[in-house]
Amino acid sequence: MNERQLRILRELGELGSVTAVAEALLMTPSAISQQLRLLQRSIPVPLTERDGRRLVLTDAGRVLAGAAIEVESALARARHCVDDFVDEPAGEVSVAAFHSAAATFFPVLLRGRAPAAPRLSLADEDVAQDHFPRLTRDYDLVVAHHLAHTPPWPRTVTATTLLSEPLDVALPAGHPLARAASLTPRDVADQPWITVHDGFPLMATADAIATAANRRLDIVHRVNEFTVVAEIVAAGGGLALMPRWTTRPHPALVLRPLTGVHAVRRIDVLHRPERAARRAVRTVLDELRRAAETIRTGDNPAPGPAGLP
């Protein structure tokens, strides 16, 4: 028993013939008859009977046709509820982001929020790159990092690029290399290094530096928190890679561009395609795009404490 079959039974009771029902529902008479047969299989008593050449409803058929009106009314109310949910401009939208993106994007999203704007539910999720698509089961929007030459996002999610952010070399302001306008892999390969743990995407750029310089990096510390990394670099503990726009400036550090390798990370926002059917989700997605432009052009105040992805 399904909605279509009940609708056909109801129309048969009102219109009085299979031909008339077929015309009203833009179906063939044979298709109408087939649906009535399928409905009859689920009901233990006859729903229709012959009255001459006409097919009419039995008493049981009329009772079920009356119930069909209630079913259609309930389904209509359910559809209206869904429509209201989809079109609600101020509905709740859940957003997850890796640490440094959360510290940078979340304050921009929250400042000066209008009363009618979507309600935000924010969370930080520090996961490896290939785990971000899984988070779209739990969140409407997921801000994720993605490095070049790594597998694309799966087709099960929709990805929108917010930023293509350079990865610079962080070093103490008094370091001899700080006087250079830019640095090459050979310039930095013989220095002690602070990197992320294995499995996190900045390691791919560190490996590219080693390959370009034709030597292994001397990795002395592994830390996944930018604020901690900044303090270690400032204390002379080594060099590190840091994103240019989504980390808090440190008074004792300088950032220098790295040439000779592709040192860029992409910041994407992921979502399941059906989530974008909601007006509130589309609104927050637009807000993230505008926030990214604010961050890229430097109009955003310095972010709060941030973590490495």
C-alpha positions as CSV (number, residue, x, y, z in Angstrom):
1,M,0.0,0.0,0.0
2,N,1.4,3.4,-1.0
3,E,0.3,7.0,-1.5
4,R,-0.3,6.6,-5.3
5,Q,-2.5,3.5,-4.9
6,L,-4.6,5.2,-2.2
7,R,-4.9,8.3,-4.5
8,I,-6.1,6.1,-7.3
9,L,-8.7,4.4,-5.1
10,R,-10.0,7.7,-3.9
11,E,-10.3,9.1,-7.5
12,L,-12.0,5.9,-8.6
13,G,-14.6,6.4,-5.9
14,E,-15.2,10.0,-7.0
15,L,-14.9,9.7,-10.8
16,G,-16.6,6.3,-11.2
17,S,-14.4,4.7,-13.9
18,V,-10.8,3.6,-14.6
19,T,-10.8,5.6,-17.8
20,A,-11.7,8.8,-16.0
21,V,-9.1,8.2,-13.3
22,A,-6.4,7.6,-16.0
23,E,-7.3,10.9,-17.7
24,A,-7.3,12.8,-14.4
25,L,-3.9,11.4,-13.2
26,L,-2.3,11.4,-16.7
27,M,-1.8,7.6,-16.6
28,T,-2.9,4.8,-18.9
29,P,-5.9,2.7,-17.9
30,S,-3.7,-0.4,-17.7
31,A,-1.4,1.3,-15.3
32,I,-4.4,2.3,-13.1
33,S,-5.6,-1.3,-13.1
34,Q,-2.2,-2.6,-12.2
35,Q,-1.9,-0.3,-9.2
36,L,-5.4,-1.3,-8.0
37,R,-4.3,-5.0,-8.3
38,L,-1.2,-4.3,-6.2
39,L,-3.2,-2.5,-3.6
40,Q,-5.8,-5.3,-3.4
41,R,-3.0,-7.8,-2.6
42,S,-2.3,-6.0,0.7
43,I,-6.0,-6.0,1.7
44,P,-7.8,-9.2,2.8
45,V,-11.3,-8.1,1.6
46,P,-12.4,-6.9,-1.9
47,L,-12.0,-3.2,-2.6
48,T,-13.7,-3.0,-6.0
49,E,-16.4,-4.9,-7.8
50,R,-18.1,-4.8,-11.2
51,D,-21.3,-2.9,-11.7
52,G,-22.1,-3.8,-15.3
53,R,-19.1,-2.5,-17.3
54,R,-18.0,-0.2,-14.5
55,L,-15.6,-0.8,-11.7
56,V,-16.9,0.6,-8.5
57,L,-15.8,0.6,-4.8
58,T,-17.1,-1.9,-2.3
59,D,-18.0,-0.8,1.2
60,A,-14.4,-1.7,2.3
61,G,-13.1,0.2,-0.7
62,R,-15.1,3.3,0.3
63,V,-13.8,3.1,3.9
64,L,-10.2,2.9,2.6
65,A,-10.8,5.7,0.1
66,G,-12.0,7.9,3.0
67,A,-8.9,7.0,4.9
68,A,-6.9,8.0,1.8
69,I,-8.1,11.6,2.3
70,E,-6.6,11.6,5.8
71,V,-3.4,10.1,4.5
72,E,-3.1,12.7,1.7
73,S,-3.9,15.5,4.2
74,A,-1.2,14.2,6.6
75,L,1.4,14.0,3.8
76,A,0.5,17.5,2.6
77,R,1.1,18.8,6.1
78,A,4.4,16.9,6.3
79,R,5.5,18.4,3.0
80,H,4.5,21.9,4.2
81,C,6.6,21.3,7.3
82,V,9.6,20.3,5.2
83,D,9.1,23.3,3.0
84,D,9.0,25.6,6.0
85,F,12.2,23.9,7.3
86,V,13.9,24.3,4.0
87,D,12.9,27.9,3.5
88,E,13.5,29.0,7.1
89,P,16.1,31.8,6.9
90,A,17.1,31.7,10.6
91,G,17.3,27.9,11.0
92,E,20.3,26.4,12.9
93,V,23.4,25.6,10.8
94,S,26.2,23.4,12.2
95,V,29.7,24.3,11.0
96,A,32.9,22.3,11.8
97,A,36.4,23.5,11.0
98,F,40.0,22.4,11.7
99,H,41.7,24.5,14.4
100,S,43.4,27.3,12.5
101,A,40.4,27.8,10.2
102,A,38.1,27.7,13.2
103,A,40.1,30.4,14.9
104,T,40.1,32.6,11.8
105,F,36.6,32.0,10.3
106,F,34.4,31.6,13.4
107,P,35.0,35.1,14.8
108,V,34.3,36.6,11.4
109,L,31.0,34.7,11.2
110,L,29.9,35.7,14.7
111,R,30.7,39.4,14.6
112,G,27.7,41.7,14.1
113,R,25.3,38.8,13.5
114,A,21.8,40.0,12.6
115,P,18.8,38.6,14.7
116,A,17.3,37.1,11.6
117,A,20.5,35.4,10.5
118,P,20.9,31.6,10.7
119,R,21.8,30.3,14.2
120,L,25.3,28.9,14.2
121,S,26.4,25.8,16.0
122,L,30.2,25.7,15.8
123,A,32.7,22.9,16.4
124,D,36.4,22.3,16.0
125,E,37.5,19.0,14.3
126,D,41.2,18.4,14.0
127,V,41.3,15.4,11.7
128,A,43.5,14.1,8.8
129,Q,42.6,15.3,5.4
130,D,40.9,12.1,4.2
131,H,38.6,12.1,7.3
132,F,36.9,15.4,6.5
133,P,34.2,13.9,4.2
134,R,33.0,11.7,7.0
135,L,32.2,14.7,9.1
136,T,29.6,15.9,6.6
137,R,27.3,13.2,8.2
138,D,27.3,15.2,11.4
139,Y,27.6,18.8,10.3
140,D,25.9,20.9,7.6
141,L,29.2,22.5,6.6
142,V,32.8,21.3,7.1
143,V,35.8,23.6,6.6
144,A,38.7,21.3,5.5
145,H,42.3,21.6,4.4
146,H,43.5,20.1,1.1
147,L,47.0,20.0,-0.3
148,A,47.9,19.9,-4.0
149,H,48.8,16.5,-5.5
150,T,46.6,14.7,-3.0
151,P,43.4,12.7,-3.9
152,P,40.3,14.9,-4.7
153,W,37.3,14.9,-2.4
154,P,34.9,12.0,-3.1
155,R,31.8,12.6,-5.2
156,T,29.6,12.1,-2.2
157,V,30.4,15.7,-1.0
158,T,30.3,19.1,-2.7
159,A,33.4,21.2,-2.2
160,T,33.7,25.0,-2.5
161,T,37.2,26.5,-2.3
162,L,37.4,29.4,0.2
163,L,41.1,30.1,0.1
164,S,44.3,29.0,-1.6
165,E,46.7,29.9,1.2
166,P,50.5,30.0,0.9
167,L,52.6,28.1,3.4
168,D,55.5,30.3,4.6
169,V,58.7,29.5,6.5
170,A,58.4,30.7,10.1
171,L,61.7,31.7,11.7
172,P,62.9,33.9,14.6
173,A,63.1,37.6,13.7
174,G,66.9,37.6,14.5
175,H,67.7,34.5,12.4
176,P,70.2,35.1,9.6
177,L,67.7,33.8,7.0
178,A,65.1,36.4,8.1
179,R,66.9,39.0,6.1
180,A,66.0,37.2,2.8
181,A,62.9,38.3,0.9
182,S,62.2,34.6,0.1
183,L,63.7,31.2,0.8
184,T,64.5,28.1,-1.2
185,P,64.5,24.5,-0.1
186,R,68.3,24.5,-0.1
187,D,68.3,27.6,2.2
188,V,66.3,25.8,4.9
189,A,67.0,22.1,4.5
190,D,70.0,22.1,6.9
191,Q,68.1,23.8,9.7
192,P,66.3,21.9,12.6
193,W,62.6,21.6,11.9
194,I,59.3,21.5,13.7
195,T,56.7,19.6,11.8
196,V,53.3,18.1,12.3
197,H,52.7,14.4,13.1
198,D,52.7,11.9,10.3
199,G,49.4,11.7,8.4
200,F,48.7,15.5,8.5
201,P,49.0,17.4,5.3
202,L,51.8,19.8,6.1
203,M,54.1,16.8,6.2
204,A,53.7,16.6,2.4
205,T,55.2,20.0,1.9
206,A,58.0,19.2,4.4
207,D,58.8,16.1,2.3
208,A,58.8,18.2,-0.8
209,I,61.4,20.6,0.7
210,A,63.6,17.6,1.5
211,T,63.2,16.2,-2.0
212,A,64.0,19.5,-3.7
213,A,67.0,20.0,-1.5
214,N,68.1,16.4,-1.9
215,R,68.6,15.8,1.8
216,R,66.5,14.6,4.8
217,L,65.2,17.3,7.1
218,D,66.4,17.3,10.7
219,I,63.0,17.0,12.4
220,V,63.5,17.7,16.1
221,H,59.9,18.4,17.2
222,R,56.5,17.3,16.1
223,V,53.6,19.6,17.2
224,N,50.1,20.0,15.8
225,E,49.3,23.3,17.5
226,F,50.3,26.5,15.8
227,T,50.5,28.5,19.0
228,V,52.9,26.0,20.5
229,V,54.9,25.8,17.2
230,A,55.2,29.6,17.2
231,E,56.7,29.7,20.7
232,I,59.2,26.9,19.9
233,V,60.3,28.7,16.8
234,A,60.6,32.0,18.7
235,A,62.7,30.2,21.3
236,G,65.1,29.0,18.6
237,G,63.9,25.5,18.5
238,G,63.9,25.3,14.7
239,L,62.0,26.4,11.6
240,A,58.4,25.5,10.7
241,L,55.8,25.9,8.0
242,M,52.9,28.2,8.8
243,P,49.9,29.4,6.8
244,R,50.1,33.0,5.8
245,W,46.6,34.2,6.7
246,T,45.1,31.9,9.3
247,T,47.6,32.1,12.1
248,R,48.0,34.7,14.8
249,P,51.0,37.0,14.2
250,H,53.8,36.5,16.7
251,P,56.0,39.5,17.6
252,A,59.2,37.4,17.6
253,L,58.6,35.6,14.3
254,V,58.8,36.5,10.7
255,L,57.3,34.5,7.8
256,R,59.1,34.2,4.5
257,P,57.7,32.8,1.2
258,L,59.1,29.5,0.1
259,T,60.1,29.1,-3.6
260,G,61.0,26.0,-5.5
261,V,58.1,23.9,-4.2
262,H,54.4,24.1,-4.3
263,A,53.8,25.4,-0.8
264,V,50.1,26.1,-0.8
265,R,47.1,24.6,1.1
266,R,43.6,24.9,-0.1
267,I,40.8,25.6,2.4
268,D,37.6,24.1,1.2
269,V,34.1,23.9,2.7
270,L,32.4,20.5,2.2
271,H,28.8,19.5,2.5
272,R,26.5,16.8,1.4
273,P,24.5,18.0,-1.7
274,E,21.1,17.7,0.0
275,R,22.2,20.0,2.9
276,A,22.3,23.0,0.4
277,A,18.6,22.6,-0.2
278,R,18.1,24.6,3.1
279,R,18.1,28.3,2.7
280,A,19.9,28.8,6.0
281,V,22.8,26.6,4.9
282,R,23.2,28.5,1.6
283,T,23.2,31.7,3.6
284,V,26.1,30.5,5.8
285,L,27.9,29.2,2.8
286,D,27.8,32.7,1.3
287,E,29.0,34.1,4.7
288,L,32.0,31.8,4.6
289,R,32.9,33.0,1.1
290,R,32.7,36.6,2.2
291,A,34.7,35.8,5.3
292,A,37.4,34.2,3.2
293,E,37.7,37.4,1.1
294,T,38.0,39.4,4.3
295,I,40.8,37.1,5.5
296,R,42.6,37.1,2.2
297,T,42.6,40.9,1.8
298,G,43.8,41.4,5.4
299,D,40.7,43.2,6.6
300,N,40.2,40.7,9.4
301,P,41.7,41.3,12.9
302,A,44.4,38.7,13.9
303,P,42.9,35.3,14.7
304,G,42.9,33.8,18.1
305,P,44.9,30.7,19.1
306,A,45.0,28.3,16.2
307,G,45.9,24.6,15.7
308,L,47.7,23.0,12.9
309,P,45.5,20.9,10.6
